[in-house]
Amino acid sequence: ISGVKINFGLLKTTYPDSTITVTVWNARGPQGAPGSVIETKQVLLQQIQDDIQNNRLTTIYFDRVTPVFSRPYHVGVQIGYNRGDSLAIVSSANGENSYTTAWYRTNAGLWNNYSKTLGANIALDIEPFVGVNPSAQIAPSALTVFPGAEVTLNGSGASIFVWNSDDGLIQDYTGPQLIVHPLKTTTYTLTGSGVALCNTTASTTVYIPDNVTGVEKDLNNSITMYPNPGNEQLNISVDDNYPGPFNVEVFNAMGQSIKQKDNTSHSIVIDTHDLQSGIYFVKVQSNNISVLKKWVKMR
């Protein structure tokens, strides 16, 4: 199993940054009930919320291909409800499915079959990705970050890896690992090849909170970069209300650090004549506060 699609029908929450756990169990419990956990994956409620609003199933890729050895298994979700939360998965109509597959766990930790305890012969709309061959997989280091924070995406399952992002900053980057600094919510897609694969693509979305506030935002508003776009030289000016010192680091679009400078002055100059034209990210850090800004190098 390399992943799963789940048809969530309803989500009401005031905590979109909370997660549920998509889980694979073996079927070695009493009477074929879920037994031991063999795989888990955290999924943001915000992702589910976006999928419901856009009328699409939620697609989850595990961090690895999970072996089930041709034996029965269960796929479902573990939910830690916040007060006032509601989450529903679409199911078949009662009696529509000839073989009941739906189970639920009680507060006492006992698994019950829907049909036997509730009289509901249903199947939940959960579709695992199954195949003998490996599939492209993505393991992100984080699901939600502040703007400009570093996220490492590790690909597996293939021998050739090609990355792209829906913000256009990553285009056909090759390699099993991608380090990014998203400034907004961004979806990264990995296309694998080089070996026989069941699923050649996988994707993951890194979310930026909509309500980013605090000192990071204050420092961000206090930084001026010019000229932008620029060419030979980048000038950075920081308001006097931040005493410094400042550490400035320049990254290319692949997340690789290419220039670094420490400065106690509020006016910082970076020599950029040797950089190729394209998009760069400039991180300014003062003590434990850091922000990332985009800068464009012209020809």
Legacy VTK file of the C-alpha trace (Angstrom):
# vtk DataFile Version 3.0
C-alpha trace
ASCII
DATASET POLYDATA
POINTS 299 float
0.000 0.000 0.000
1.502 3.334 -1.012
-1.360 5.641 -0.037
-5.097 6.089 0.163
-7.971 8.252 -1.070
-10.705 9.150 1.426
-14.026 10.771 0.560
-14.649 13.142 3.461
-18.177 14.524 3.318
-18.184 17.062 6.147
-15.749 18.900 8.377
-16.516 21.517 10.987
-13.611 22.732 13.098
-12.152 25.847 14.643
-8.699 24.218 14.672
-7.708 23.685 10.998
-4.076 23.196 12.017
-5.040 20.064 13.967
-4.461 16.650 12.426
-6.042 13.248 12.118
-4.063 10.045 11.707
-4.680 7.890 8.648
-3.857 4.385 9.821
-3.313 0.905 8.384
-4.023 -2.027 10.732
-3.628 -5.710 10.119
-6.876 -7.709 10.351
-5.741 -10.049 13.107
-8.083 -8.773 15.791
-11.056 -10.829 17.062
-13.282 -11.936 14.154
-11.092 -10.077 11.650
-11.212 -6.754 13.482
-8.329 -4.260 13.212
-5.283 -5.542 15.068
-1.790 -4.067 15.205
-0.936 -0.733 13.564
1.433 -1.165 10.617
1.439 2.383 9.132
0.316 5.913 10.035
0.279 9.321 8.353
-0.707 12.693 9.819
-3.159 14.746 7.739
-4.023 18.379 8.398
-7.693 19.214 8.884
-7.011 22.211 6.643
-6.174 19.855 3.781
-9.439 17.973 4.320
-11.322 21.266 4.514
-9.829 22.456 1.220
-10.622 19.150 -0.485
-14.255 19.224 0.630
-14.657 22.823 -0.547
-13.205 21.882 -3.945
-15.339 18.711 -4.220
-12.395 16.304 -4.381
-11.251 13.278 -2.448
-8.380 13.676 0.006
-5.294 11.908 -1.323
-2.702 10.765 1.205
0.698 9.315 0.324
2.483 7.340 3.004
6.142 8.041 3.728
7.007 4.555 2.520
5.441 1.662 0.661
3.750 -0.394 3.373
3.871 -4.190 2.946
0.728 -6.168 3.832
2.010 -9.503 2.466
-1.231 -10.336 0.635
-3.085 -10.639 3.952
-6.291 -8.863 5.063
-5.886 -5.356 6.464
-7.935 -2.278 7.404
-7.426 1.372 6.440
-9.138 4.148 8.390
-8.644 7.242 10.522
-7.923 7.963 14.163
-9.510 11.218 15.284
-8.734 13.306 18.349
-11.740 15.610 18.469
-11.532 19.182 19.692
-14.659 20.566 21.304
-17.222 21.339 18.620
-15.447 19.382 15.858
-17.393 17.228 13.401
-15.880 14.974 10.742
-17.734 12.560 8.443
-16.646 10.061 5.787
-19.006 9.236 2.920
-20.310 5.649 3.032
-22.438 3.342 0.941
-26.137 3.194 1.695
-27.272 0.626 4.251
-27.426 -2.735 2.508
-25.931 -1.441 -0.739
-22.636 -3.180 -0.045
-22.778 -6.967 -0.005
-19.889 -7.285 2.448
-19.722 -5.031 5.473
-16.257 -3.544 6.000
-16.886 -0.697 8.450
-15.637 -0.883 12.044
-15.454 1.615 14.886
-13.548 1.615 18.170
-15.235 2.328 21.480
-13.857 4.482 24.287
-12.846 1.248 25.971
-10.659 0.381 22.981
-12.864 -2.434 21.651
-13.534 -2.746 17.915
-17.162 -3.250 16.837
-18.531 -4.085 13.419
-21.148 -1.579 12.195
-23.434 -4.333 10.949
-23.456 -6.413 14.135
-23.706 -3.616 16.705
-25.549 -0.871 14.813
-27.434 -2.875 12.194
-25.795 -0.824 9.417
-24.307 -2.863 6.591
-22.080 -0.160 5.087
-18.655 0.418 3.581
-16.752 3.686 3.978
-15.486 5.408 0.806
-11.799 4.687 1.442
-9.638 3.475 -1.458
-6.044 2.326 -0.812
-3.382 2.394 -3.528
-2.357 -1.250 -3.888
0.259 -2.829 -6.132
3.172 -5.244 -6.279
5.625 -2.675 -7.667
6.862 0.333 -5.659
5.337 3.792 -6.014
6.647 7.343 -5.843
6.538 8.540 -2.225
7.118 11.873 -0.473
8.064 12.314 3.182
7.885 16.018 4.211
9.635 17.316 7.318
6.635 19.549 8.122
3.040 20.058 7.006
2.545 23.636 8.185
5.212 26.319 8.644
5.644 30.050 8.920
6.498 31.870 5.665
10.062 31.192 4.600
10.716 28.336 7.009
12.763 25.450 5.669
10.963 22.252 4.663
12.763 19.124 3.477
10.948 16.826 1.055
12.403 13.340 0.683
11.381 11.239 -2.306
11.542 7.459 -2.516
10.291 4.525 -4.569
11.965 5.461 -7.864
15.485 5.852 -9.244
14.855 9.143 -11.085
13.047 11.987 -9.295
11.671 15.187 -10.855
10.050 17.921 -8.707
7.651 20.733 -9.569
5.569 23.172 -7.521
2.291 24.922 -8.225
3.802 28.347 -7.440
6.183 27.940 -10.401
9.367 28.317 -8.321
10.339 24.663 -8.663
10.449 23.482 -12.268
11.816 20.062 -13.231
14.322 19.916 -10.380
15.968 16.483 -10.277
17.113 14.561 -7.231
15.614 12.503 -4.387
15.598 15.413 -1.912
14.186 18.911 -2.264
14.656 21.724 0.292
12.192 24.591 -0.011
11.228 27.801 1.810
7.560 28.387 0.857
6.190 31.898 1.263
2.594 30.753 0.749
0.669 27.484 0.801
2.312 25.403 -1.931
1.811 21.956 -3.422
4.923 20.040 -4.480
4.650 17.178 -6.981
7.176 14.395 -7.434
7.303 12.346 -10.638
9.271 9.122 -10.409
10.730 6.946 -13.151
13.610 4.616 -13.912
11.910 1.490 -12.531
8.497 -0.135 -12.916
6.119 1.837 -10.663
2.493 1.362 -9.655
2.061 5.112 -9.134
4.538 7.418 -10.846
3.486 10.648 -9.090
2.966 11.814 -5.545
2.287 15.255 -4.112
2.256 17.029 -0.779
1.007 20.454 0.288
2.870 22.632 2.780
0.465 25.070 4.423
1.197 28.605 5.576
-1.153 29.761 8.366
-3.562 32.485 7.302
-3.190 34.302 10.618
0.606 34.709 10.815
1.160 37.463 13.379
3.740 38.551 15.913
7.354 39.632 15.807
8.113 37.763 12.568
5.530 39.842 10.745
6.757 43.045 12.442
10.329 42.390 11.345
9.125 41.521 7.851
7.428 44.917 7.575
10.597 46.635 8.817
12.852 45.285 6.054
13.315 47.028 2.707
15.202 45.400 -0.199
16.231 47.378 -3.279
16.526 47.334 -6.165
14.093 44.454 -6.651
14.452 43.228 -9.361
18.161 43.993 -9.266
21.465 43.085 -10.845
24.927 43.884 -9.479
24.033 44.653 -5.871
21.279 44.048 -3.328
20.698 46.622 -0.600
18.871 45.669 2.598
17.652 48.251 5.078
16.237 47.420 8.523
14.317 49.876 10.721
16.167 51.169 13.791
13.664 49.590 16.210
15.532 46.272 15.765
18.945 46.578 17.462
20.586 43.652 15.660
23.005 42.087 14.976
21.686 40.690 11.720
22.527 37.546 9.810
21.671 37.626 6.119
21.588 34.485 4.001
20.728 34.161 0.294
19.184 30.964 -1.082
18.550 29.934 -4.658
15.173 28.537 -5.731
16.342 25.020 -4.801
16.868 26.055 -1.176
20.679 25.987 -1.399
22.546 28.616 0.616
24.838 30.596 -1.712
25.745 33.766 0.208
25.896 34.671 3.886
26.793 37.860 5.737
26.815 38.978 9.373
26.222 42.657 10.026
25.602 44.964 12.985
24.549 47.838 10.738
20.958 48.458 9.679
22.179 48.909 6.089
23.440 45.712 4.506
24.937 45.325 1.025
25.176 41.990 -0.805
27.325 41.651 -3.921
25.178 39.807 -6.493
27.091 40.369 -9.727
28.119 36.699 -9.896
24.592 35.294 -9.542
22.669 33.962 -12.510
19.351 35.580 -13.354
16.366 34.050 -11.562
14.482 33.981 -8.284
16.286 34.019 -4.920
15.237 34.105 -1.274
16.870 36.350 1.298
16.612 35.398 4.980
17.224 38.129 7.535
17.635 36.934 11.121
17.796 39.026 14.277
18.380 36.971 17.431
15.700 34.240 17.269
13.484 36.115 14.787
13.839 35.479 11.074
11.944 36.346 7.912
12.362 35.395 4.273
11.836 37.691 1.305
11.888 37.026 -2.418
14.398 38.809 -4.658
14.732 38.629 -8.453
18.083 38.879 -10.256
17.822 40.404 -13.715
20.257 39.901 -16.577
LINES 1 300
299 0 1 2 3 4 5 6 7 8 9 10 11 12 13 14 15 16 17 18 19 20 21 22 23 24 25 26 27 28 29 30 31 32 33 34 35 36 37 38 39 40 41 42 43 44 45 46 47 48 49 50 51 52 53 54 55 56 57 58 59 60 61 62 63 64 65 66 67 68 69 70 71 72 73 74 75 76 77 78 79 80 81 82 83 84 85 86 87 88 89 90 91 92 93 94 95 96 97 98 99 100 101 102 103 104 105 106 107 108 109 110 111 112 113 114 115 116 117 118 119 120 121 122 123 124 125 126 127 128 129 130 131 132 133 134 135 136 137 138 139 140 141 142 143 144 145 146 147 148 149 150 151 152 153 154 155 156 157 158 159 160 161 162 163 164 165 166 167 168 169 170 171 172 173 174 175 176 177 178 179 180 181 182 183 184 185 186 187 188 189 190 191 192 193 194 195 196 197 198 199 200 201 202 203 204 205 206 207 208 209 210 211 212 213 214 215 216 217 218 219 220 221 222 223 224 225 226 227 228 229 230 231 232 233 234 235 236 237 238 239 240 241 242 243 244 245 246 247 248 249 250 251 252 253 254 255 256 257 258 259 260 261 262 263 264 265 266 267 268 269 270 271 272 273 274 275 276 277 278 279 280 281 282 283 284 285 286 287 288 289 290 291 292 293 294 295 296 297 298
